[in-house]
Amino acid sequence: MKSFRLFVCLSLVFLFCSACASRIPSAKTAQSASTSYFKHYAHKYPDSVFGHKNFANTTINSVEEISYRYALIDSIVQFADGKQGRALLRMQNNFPRGWRVVSWEMLGYR
């Protein structure tokens, strides 16, 4: 009987903790993930627009849920030379690692 109560208690705690989990990343998480992604992209592809230390940072416009564990991030990419670009990023939530960028598309460059 005592082990059954412990099981029920732990099950309820797990249920409440998992119900409080967010289904979309916060703006801070999305900005951190997108900034680190574009820095790695610039290092991997130095001949791209992001290469040669041209990338500065990102600013998040909006975060939307596409489906369960997928989010669409609308962001502004700032470059070191003062130009800006608008990018859409698709992020996926993997349980042990958290949110990561799956794909992205540059919508405009000015």
Secondary structure, 3 states (H helix, E strand, C coil): CHHHHHHHHHHHHHHHHHHCCCCCCCHHHHHHHHHHHHHHHHHHCCCCCCCCCCEEEEEEEEEEEEECCEEEEEEEEEECCCCEEEEEEEEEEECCCEEEEEEEEEEEEC
